[in-house]
Amino acid sequence: MIKYINETVDYLKDKGFENPQIGIILGTGLGQLIDEIDIIKEVSYNHIPNFPTATVEFHKGKLIYGKIADKTVVVMQGRFHLYEGYTLQDVTYPVRIMEKLGIKTLLVSNAAGAINLNFKKGELMLIEDHINLQGSSPLAFKDVGDLGERFVDMSAPYDAEIISTFEDIAKTNNITLHKGVYASVVGPQLETRAEYRMLKIIGSDAVGMSTVPEIIVANHLKLKVAAVSVLTDECDPDNLEPVNITDIIENAAKAEPDMITLFKELIKTI
């Protein structure tokens, strides 16, 4: 993997991706942040050596380098998932690349379903902890020790200082920002009523199909990390309606301006 990482990093440096401070991963339906970037360079994933290619139609598949609030950022417009047939090492490969390029902080967004019925679609949830239900770990491979400590502490995977700053920003800007536990499942099928009940019993506030692998690797690389879920549907097992993916994307787009405010204002403080 080290050989592949070096090839990818050398390619991106040759393209002008120089010393970004912050990495950002944009989740399903969450692409409007790109409009806030003073773009310097952008490269399609399928042009980057050893990079996976996004196969989900609403994931654009570009790595973007530029500035937000005078801070240099590298942004994944589209991410990778287990349900696309990738391994957990594939899914998290871009995090390793961003760290090698120079980032110290990783900000992650996703679209998620609200398990906690006090949370409503169109609102945001700051992830303060997670449950990995994807069946494995992105660190479960033979040579992981060459890239960092094998047994990574996960007692506090989300940076407390960033969480506090996000809460202050939300209060200042009158943004509803819940805090909760995110459960990451494989997908791509949505959950059954029984599965939603199980997720609630084990302590989940929201559920999605991403994020946790990237967070684990970010901690492996000792990056400061924070994540925000845009709540796109309400997962009430007693009143469950068939899921409409178009509605999920529309709800993500409605909530996205608040997420952009959080990210932009946070970046000013880094």
VOPAGU-2260 file (C-alpha; in pm, 1 decimal, decimal comma):
REM VOPAGU-2260
SITE   aa  ch    i         X         Y         Z
SITE  MET   A    0       0,0       0,0       0,0
SITE  ILE   A    1     286,4     240,1      74,0
SITE  LYS   A    2     400,7     216,1    -289,1
SITE  TYR   A    3      48,2     294,6    -413,1
SITE  ILE   A    4      10,6     585,2    -168,6
SITE  ASN   A    5     340,4     738,0    -280,6
SITE  GLU   A    6     240,8     708,8    -647,9
SITE  THR   A    7     -92,3     880,3    -582,1
SITE  VAL   A    8      60,0    1156,1    -368,5
SITE  ASP   A    9     334,3    1226,9    -623,5
SITE  TYR   A   10      72,8    1256,2    -899,4
SITE  LEU   A   11    -139,4    1501,4    -698,6
SITE  LYS   A   12     159,9    1710,9    -594,2
SITE  ASP   A   13     259,5    1734,4    -960,0
SITE  LYS   A   14     -94,9    1860,2   -1027,9
SITE  GLY   A   15     -50,1    2136,1    -767,7
SITE  PHE   A   16    -211,7    1984,1    -457,3
SITE  GLU   A   17      34,1    2146,3    -215,7
SITE  ASN   A   18      13,3    2129,6     164,8
SITE  PRO   A   19    -362,7    2141,1     227,3
SITE  GLN   A   20    -451,5    2213,4     589,8
SITE  ILE   A   21    -798,9    2059,9     601,0
SITE  GLY   A   22    -962,0    1762,3     430,6
SITE  ILE   A   23   -1337,5    1751,3     368,1
SITE  ILE   A   24   -1550,2    1454,1     262,0
SITE  LEU   A   25   -1888,5    1544,0     113,1
SITE  GLY   A   26   -2163,9    1286,4     148,0
SITE  THR   A   27   -2474,2    1194,5     -49,2
SITE  GLY   A   28   -2647,4    1499,0    -196,1
SITE  LEU   A   29   -2404,2    1734,6     -25,3
SITE  GLY   A   30   -2215,2    1906,3    -306,5
SITE  GLN   A   31   -2306,5    2273,5    -263,6
SITE  LEU   A   32   -2000,6    2342,7     -47,7
SITE  ILE   A   33   -1800,4    2335,5    -371,7
SITE  ASP   A   34   -1959,9    2672,2    -459,3
SITE  GLU   A   35   -1789,2    2821,9    -152,4
SITE  ILE   A   36   -1439,3    2713,9    -259,9
SITE  ASP   A   37   -1192,3    2928,4    -447,4
SITE  ILE   A   38   -1088,2    2633,7    -664,5
SITE  ILE   A   39    -721,6    2612,5    -761,7
SITE  LYS   A   40    -709,9    2257,6    -901,4
SITE  GLU   A   41    -951,2    1969,6    -952,6
SITE  VAL   A   42    -897,1    1615,0   -1075,0
SITE  SER   A   43   -1149,8    1342,3   -1156,2
SITE  TYR   A   44   -1104,3    1029,3    -948,6
SITE  ASN   A   45   -1064,5     813,8   -1258,3
SITE  HIS   A   46    -752,4    1013,8   -1354,3
SITE  ILE   A   47    -578,6     963,5   -1017,9
SITE  PRO   A   48    -345,3     661,5    -999,6
SITE  ASN   A   49    -466,6     385,7    -763,4
SITE  PHE   A   50    -780,2     582,6    -667,0
SITE  PRO   A   51   -1121,4     414,3    -654,1
SITE  THR   A   52   -1395,7     555,4    -879,6
SITE  ALA   A   53   -1733,4     667,1    -743,5
SITE  THR   A   54   -2012,9     454,7    -891,8
SITE  VAL   A   55   -2313,3     616,7    -720,3
SITE  GLU   A   56   -2493,1     852,7    -957,4
SITE  PHE   A   57   -2522,9    1136,5    -704,4
SITE  HIS   A   58   -2154,1    1120,7    -609,9
SITE  LYS   A   59   -1957,6    1340,2    -849,7
SITE  GLY   A   60   -1615,9    1180,4    -824,6
SITE  LYS   A   61   -1371,7    1472,3    -805,9
SITE  LEU   A   62   -1087,6    1570,9    -577,1
SITE  ILE   A   63   -1082,5    1948,3    -541,4
SITE  TYR   A   64    -803,7    2168,6    -407,1
SITE  GLY   A   65    -857,6    2531,9    -314,7
SITE  LYS   A   66    -928,2    2782,2     -39,8
SITE  ILE   A   67   -1213,8    2845,0     201,6
SITE  ALA   A   68   -1176,5    3143,7     436,4
SITE  ASP   A   69    -806,4    3169,9     342,0
SITE  LYS   A   70    -747,3    2810,2     453,9
SITE  THR   A   71    -618,7    2555,9     202,2
SITE  VAL   A   72    -851,7    2258,3     167,0
SITE  VAL   A   73    -872,4    1934,4     -27,2
SITE  VAL   A   74   -1229,3    1819,1     -80,9
SITE  MET   A   75   -1370,5    1483,7    -185,1
SITE  GLN   A   76   -1678,1    1555,2    -395,4
SITE  GLY   A   77   -1816,5    1204,6    -367,7
SITE  ARG   A   78   -1702,1     919,3    -145,9
SITE  PHE   A   79   -1677,3     541,2    -164,5
SITE  HIS   A   80   -1884,9     275,3       9,3
SITE  LEU   A   81   -1868,6     -93,4      89,1
SITE  TYR   A   82   -2196,0    -140,9     -98,2
SITE  GLU   A   83   -2024,8     -41,3    -423,5
SITE  GLY   A   84   -1809,2    -351,0    -395,9
SITE  TYR   A   85   -1501,8    -182,0    -253,5
SITE  THR   A   86   -1296,0    -305,2      39,1
SITE  LEU   A   87   -1263,4     -99,9     356,1
SITE  GLN   A   88    -905,4     -25,0     251,1
SITE  ASP   A   89   -1036,4     116,3     -80,0
SITE  VAL   A   90   -1302,1     322,9      98,0
SITE  THR   A   91   -1044,7     484,7     326,5
SITE  TYR   A   92    -758,4     516,9      77,8
SITE  PRO   A   93    -836,3     886,3       8,5
SITE  VAL   A   94    -802,9     969,7     380,1
SITE  ARG   A   95    -450,3     829,5     374,6
SITE  ILE   A   96    -374,4    1034,5      63,1
SITE  MET   A   97    -507,2    1358,8     215,0
SITE  GLU   A   98    -297,9    1300,4     527,3
SITE  LYS   A   99      16,0    1243,4     318,6
SITE  LEU   A  100     -57,3    1565,1     129,1
SITE  GLY   A  101     -50,1    1745,7     463,5
SITE  ILE   A  102    -394,0    1778,4     623,4
SITE  LYS   A  103    -415,6    1791,3    1003,5
SITE  THR   A  104    -795,9    1810,3    1031,0
SITE  LEU   A  105   -1066,3    1603,5     858,0
SITE  LEU   A  106   -1429,3    1716,3     835,2
SITE  VAL   A  107   -1685,7    1460,1     720,7
SITE  SER   A  108   -2048,7    1493,4     616,8
SITE  ASN   A  109   -2312,0    1234,6     538,4
SITE  ALA   A  110   -2682,3    1185,7     482,4
SITE  ALA   A  111   -2843,0     972,0     753,8
SITE  GLY   A  112   -3176,7     847,4     875,0
SITE  ALA   A  113   -3300,1     966,6    1215,3
SITE  ILE   A  114   -3346,0     678,1    1459,7
SITE  ASN   A  115   -3400,9     918,8    1748,6
SITE  LEU   A  116   -3755,1    1037,5    1681,3
SITE  ASN   A  117   -3687,2    1366,3    1859,4
SITE  PHE   A  118   -3474,8    1449,4    1555,3
SITE  LYS   A  119   -3652,0    1557,8    1236,0
SITE  LYS   A  120   -3559,4    1535,3     870,5
SITE  GLY   A  121   -3390,9    1851,4     747,2
SITE  GLU   A  122   -3202,4    1893,1    1076,1
SITE  LEU   A  123   -2835,9    1827,9    1150,1
SITE  MET   A  124   -2671,3    1589,1    1394,3
SITE  LEU   A  125   -2317,6    1633,0    1518,1
SITE  ILE   A  126   -2168,5    1286,5    1559,6
SITE  GLU   A  127   -2020,3    1245,4    1907,2
SITE  ASP   A  128   -1973,1     868,4    1890,6
SITE  HIS   A  129   -2043,8     580,8    1655,1
SITE  ILE   A  130   -2123,8     211,4    1627,5
SITE  ASN   A  131   -1946,2      12,9    1357,6
SITE  LEU   A  132   -2189,0    -241,4    1209,2
SITE  GLN   A  133   -1999,5    -290,4     883,7
SITE  GLY   A  134   -1855,1    -623,1     993,6
SITE  SER   A  135   -1484,5    -542,8     977,8
SITE  SER   A  136   -1224,0    -267,8    1018,7
SITE  PRO   A  137   -1021,7     -68,6     763,5
SITE  LEU   A  138    -720,9    -149,2     985,2
SITE  ALA   A  139    -766,7    -527,3     954,8
SITE  PHE   A  140    -486,7    -605,1     710,8
SITE  LYS   A  141    -140,9    -753,9     747,7
SITE  ASP   A  142      84,9    -452,7     696,1
SITE  VAL   A  143    -122,1    -189,2     877,6
SITE  GLY   A  144     161,6    -144,6    1126,8
SITE  ASP   A  145     369,2      11,6     847,9
SITE  LEU   A  146     118,4     297,9     833,2
SITE  GLY   A  147      55,1     356,8    1204,0
SITE  GLU   A  148     -16,5     183,1    1531,6
SITE  ARG   A  149    -230,2    -128,3    1482,2
SITE  PHE   A  150    -434,4     -99,8    1803,7
SITE  VAL   A  151    -587,7     245,0    1773,8
SITE  ASP   A  152    -756,5     401,2    2076,7
SITE  MET   A  153   -1118,5     495,0    1996,6
SITE  SER   A  154   -1230,8     620,6    2337,6
SITE  ALA   A  155   -1284,5     969,4    2189,7
SITE  PRO   A  156   -1268,2     947,3    1809,3
SITE  TYR   A  157   -1429,2    1288,8    1750,1
SITE  ASP   A  158   -1234,8    1599,1    1849,0
SITE  ALA   A  159   -1389,7    1764,3    2157,1
SITE  GLU   A  160   -1263,2    2112,2    2068,7
SITE  ILE   A  161   -1417,6    2100,6    1720,9
SITE  ILE   A  162   -1745,2    1967,7    1863,5
SITE  SER   A  163   -1758,2    2258,5    2106,9
SITE  THR   A  164   -1684,2    2508,6    1829,8
SITE  PHE   A  165   -1956,3    2360,2    1609,4
SITE  GLU   A  166   -2205,7    2398,2    1894,3
SITE  ASP   A  167   -2109,5    2763,5    1943,0
SITE  ILE   A  168   -2146,2    2830,9    1569,8
SITE  ALA   A  169   -2487,2    2662,4    1563,2
SITE  LYS   A  170   -2606,6    2872,0    1857,0
SITE  THR   A  171   -2482,4    3195,4    1699,6
SITE  ASN   A  172   -2650,7    3116,7    1367,5
SITE  ASN   A  173   -2976,0    2970,4    1506,9
SITE  ILE   A  174   -2906,1    2629,5    1355,0
SITE  THR   A  175   -3068,9    2322,1    1507,6
SITE  LEU   A  176   -2773,3    2094,4    1578,6
SITE  HIS   A  177   -2835,7    1771,2    1765,6
SITE  LYS   A  178   -2561,3    1552,4    1907,5
SITE  GLY   A  179   -2579,4    1177,9    1886,4
SITE  VAL   A  180   -2449,7     833,9    1798,1
SITE  TYR   A  181   -2417,8     732,4    1433,9
SITE  ALA   A  182   -2450,6     366,0    1335,9
SITE  SER   A  183   -2277,8     263,7    1014,4
SITE  VAL   A  184   -2423,7     -31,8     823,2
SITE  VAL   A  185   -2322,8    -190,7     492,4
SITE  GLY   A  186   -2631,5    -123,7     277,8
SITE  PRO   A  187   -2727,9     -57,3       6,8
SITE  GLN   A  188   -3071,7    -177,6     113,3
SITE  LEU   A  189   -3250,9      36,4     369,4
SITE  GLU   A  190   -3339,2    -108,2     709,5
SITE  THR   A  191   -3638,2    -319,8     806,8
SITE  ARG   A  192   -3867,7    -219,6    1092,0
SITE  ALA   A  193   -3700,3    -478,4    1315,4
SITE  GLU   A  194   -3357,1    -341,1    1227,4
SITE  TYR   A  195   -3463,9      14,0    1315,4
SITE  ARG   A  196   -3587,5    -113,2    1652,6
SITE  MET   A  197   -3256,4    -293,1    1709,0
SITE  LEU   A  198   -3056,7      19,6    1619,7
SITE  LYS   A  199   -3255,0     221,2    1873,8
SITE  ILE   A  200   -3205,9     -42,2    2145,2
SITE  ILE   A  201   -2827,1     -42,8    2103,0
SITE  GLY   A  202   -2808,8     334,5    2135,1
SITE  SER   A  203   -2810,5     473,2    1780,7
SITE  ASP   A  204   -2951,8     816,6    1705,7
SITE  ALA   A  205   -2895,5     799,2    1330,1
SITE  VAL   A  206   -2799,7     539,5    1071,0
SITE  GLY   A  207   -2607,8     553,9     744,2
SITE  MET   A  208   -2375,7     357,4     517,5
SITE  SER   A  209   -2049,5     549,8     544,4
SITE  THR   A  210   -1825,1     767,3     761,9
SITE  VAL   A  211   -1712,1     523,8    1031,9
SITE  PRO   A  212   -1433,4     366,9     821,2
SITE  GLU   A  213   -1294,0     712,3     739,7
SITE  ILE   A  214   -1311,3     814,4    1105,7
SITE  ILE   A  215   -1121,5     501,8    1213,5
SITE  VAL   A  216    -843,1     568,8     963,6
SITE  ALA   A  217    -831,5     938,5    1055,8
SITE  ASN   A  218    -771,2     833,2    1415,6
SITE  HIS   A  219    -510,5     583,4    1296,8
SITE  LEU   A  220    -332,8     878,9    1132,0
SITE  LYS   A  221    -382,1    1099,9    1441,4
SITE  LEU   A  222    -587,9    1359,7    1257,1
SITE  LYS   A  223    -835,1    1587,0    1431,6
SITE  VAL   A  224   -1174,3    1478,5    1305,2
SITE  ALA   A  225   -1539,3    1578,7    1322,6
SITE  ALA   A  226   -1851,3    1467,1    1136,8
SITE  VAL   A  227   -2200,3    1604,5    1073,9
SITE  SER   A  228   -2503,6    1408,6     955,1
SITE  VAL   A  229   -2776,9    1572,1     751,4
SITE  LEU   A  230   -3093,9    1393,3     861,0
SITE  THR   A  231   -3287,2    1308,3     546,6
SITE  ASP   A  232   -3561,9    1078,6     674,9
SITE  GLU   A  233   -3728,7     967,7     998,2
SITE  CYS   A  234   -3699,8     598,8    1079,4
SITE  ASP   A  235   -4009,4     528,2    1286,5
SITE  PRO   A  236   -4067,1     149,8    1275,0
SITE  ASP   A  237   -4429,4     189,6    1387,2
SITE  ASN   A  238   -4511,7     431,1    1103,1
SITE  LEU   A  239   -4263,6     328,6     837,1
SITE  GLU   A  240   -4318,2     445,1     481,5
SITE  PRO   A  241   -4133,1     319,6     173,3
SITE  VAL   A  242   -3813,5     519,3     125,3
SITE  ASN   A  243   -3791,2     748,0    -175,7
SITE  ILE   A  244   -3426,9     815,9    -266,0
SITE  THR   A  245   -3529,5    1131,4    -453,9
SITE  ASP   A  246   -3685,7    1265,8    -132,8
SITE  ILE   A  247   -3368,0    1183,2      59,7
SITE  ILE   A  248   -3156,2    1381,2    -187,0
SITE  GLU   A  249   -3401,8    1673,0    -176,2
SITE  ASN   A  250   -3398,9    1677,0     205,7
SITE  ALA   A  251   -3019,3    1674,6     203,4
SITE  ALA   A  252   -3017,4    1975,1     -29,3
SITE  LYS   A  253   -3260,4    2166,3     196,6
SITE  ALA   A  254   -3046,2    2112,6     505,3
SITE  GLU   A  255   -2714,5    2166,2     332,5
SITE  PRO   A  256   -2695,0    2548,3     371,7
SITE  ASP   A  257   -2683,0    2505,1     750,5
SITE  MET   A  258   -2407,1    2246,0     715,6
SITE  ILE   A  259   -2212,6    2481,5     488,0
SITE  THR   A  260   -2241,1    2756,7     749,4
SITE  LEU   A  261   -2104,9    2521,8    1016,0
SITE  PHE   A  262   -1811,3    2412,9     801,0
SITE  LYS   A  263   -1721,6    2761,5     675,1
SITE  GLU   A  264   -1735,1    2921,7    1019,6
SITE  LEU   A  265   -1538,5    2636,0    1172,3
SITE  ILE   A  266   -1267,3    2658,5     906,6
SITE  LYS   A  267   -1219,0    3025,7     994,8
SITE  THR   A  268   -1115,6    2918,4    1344,4
SITE  ILE   A  269    -863,8    2652,7    1241,0
